[in-house]
Every structure is written in C-alpha cells, then in structure tokens.
Amino acid sequence: MLSGIYSLFAAAIFVELDAVDVAFTEASVGAGISTMLMLGTLALTTRLEKIPTYMPILPLLVVVATGAALIYGTLDMPRFGDPNAPIHQHVVPRYIEDMPKEIGVPNVVTAVLASYRGYDTLGEVTVIFTAGIGVLVLLGGGRRERPGGRRAGGRGGPS
Amino acid sequence: MELVQGLYNYWIAMILMMAGFYVVISRGNLIKKIVGLNIFQTSVFLLYISMGAVEGGTAPILEEGLTRFSNPLPHVLILTAIVVGVATTALGLALIVRINEAYGTVEEEEIHAQDEPA
C-alpha cells in the first residue's frame, strides 16, 4: 500500500519538474501495476516479517559512508535548474529545432522515444518480453507438486 | 547557502538512494529487499529528471510562444527505465514466490539455515 502511495507521490514530483510523460508512466505503471504485483506476492507468500535480533550497525555504517561519498561527488555538479548546464547544450536543441519538420508531433518526448531513439524502445520491449517469459516459466509452468509447498496459481505476465 | 539551493535536488536523490540501499542490505526479508530496490530505482529516476529540469521551463511539448523547455532526453530514458524496472520487479517477485514454495519462507537466514545440513 505504502509503495503505491510512494509511487503516486513520485509522480507528483515529476509533474512539478515538468516531466509529464514520466509522471503518467510512474502513476500508472509504478503505482498501479507494481502495487498489484507486490500485493499478489504478499498474498502468495506471507505478510509477517521476522524481526531481526541484532542491530544492523554495519549496514548503517556502509550506507552513511556511501552517502557521504556521493554527496561529496555532487559538489561540482551543475546547479539545479541551470539552463546553461552541459546536459542542455548538446543533442536536445537540435531535437527541439528540427523535430517539427522531421516528425511533426508536438510532444518532443514522444518523438524522441518513438523515432530518434526507436531502437532504445525496441530494446526495452525485448527486456519486458524476456521478463514476462521468466515470470511465466517461474510461475505458470510450475505444475509440479511440491511436498509441503503450495502451487502457484496461473498469474499473468507483467506486460 | 548557495550550495544548498543549487544542489538540494541531488542530495534528496542521494538520501532516497541510501534509504533504499539500507533496506536492501539490512533486511533479511526478500520482499523488503525488493521494496528497497524500488526506492533505490525511484531515486535514480529523480536524479535524472531533476537534472533535466530548467528554471522557468515548461514540459517539452512544442507550442506557440513557448521557447524554454525542460530537457526531454532524460524523460525518454527514464520512461524506458520505469517500464524495465517494473519488468525486473515482476521477475524478482516471481522468484520470491518460487522460493517461498520451495523453502516455505522468505527470510534469508532461514533459507541459509535450511541449506546448511545438505
């Protein structure tokens, strides 16, 4: 439940950062499908977590050290919202200038996704297909009876 | 002060990332680990999207009278990443369901304990 709320909240942040397409996807895929998958897994396994008996000091140290290193690494990054950041200087101005006559779709994200970076999207579909096959093999094909175990019901793939 | 105003977006992403990382390495429950991975993932999304944001820009949809847009390229990459992320999450959760069938538990320690005598 919380993870669904978390995803919706992330979608709201993306809207605020002018990334409407990403927000749509996050809201539908992240908050919708992900939450459903999570709830399904919880229903098929168990809702109770074993409380750890020790205090996780070592993970805490590792996390703090890594976080400090990463934050140190951000110190010479371009400032937030800076229009002169290197990321805005290359490729994108050309997309925005030539896109209307080359593709003719008002939404730049759609044009880049479907046309300029079409192979990227093809690769994405390949990954989803592979993951879907993996899920089906792991769950749908499991018709073997296991002693002491439960059989998984037929659950659809993610795509 | 200028540092905080200019860099807080990265820092929020880093804090989220470390929260996810902490959940992944400190929890023995496999489902919790997946949740941690999801948080980690969202932090990377946030990092990319906030890099693409421009002061005073609008969403990258061409319209008369608008000249300054946020960078569409990170948006495209993250769209792909979100969908791939859900696919990998589904695969991980399927593995957990399978592990639960085989071992009757989703706790890492109990799984190791069951494996040891063999």
Interface residues (C-beta under 8 A of the other chain):
Chain A: S3 Y6 S7 A10 I13 F14 L17 D18 A19 V20 D21 V22 T25 E26 V29 G30 I33 S34 L37 M38 G40 T41 L42 L44 T45 T46 E49 K50 P52 P56 P59 L60 V62 V63 V64 T66 G67 L70 I71 T74 L75 M77 P78 R79 F80 G81 D82 P83 A85 I87 H88 V91 V92 Y95 I96 M99 P100 P106 N107 V108 V109 V112 L113 R117 D120 T121 E124 V127 I128 T130 A131 G132 G134 V135 L138 L139 G142 R146 G148 G149 R150 R151 A152 R155 G157 P158 S159
Chain B: L3 Q5 G6 L7 Y8 N9 Y10 W11 M14 I15 M17 M18 F21 Y22 I25 S26 R27 G28 N29 I31 K32 I34 V35 N38 I39 T42 F45 L46 I49 S50 M51 G52 A53 V54 E55 G56 G57 T58 A59 P60 I61 L62 E63 R68 F69 S70 N71 P72 L73 P74 H75 V76 L77 I78 L79 T80 I82 V83 V84 G85 V86 A87 T88 T89 A90 L91 L93 A94 L95 I96 V97 R98 N100 E101 A102 G104 T105 V106 E107 E109 E110
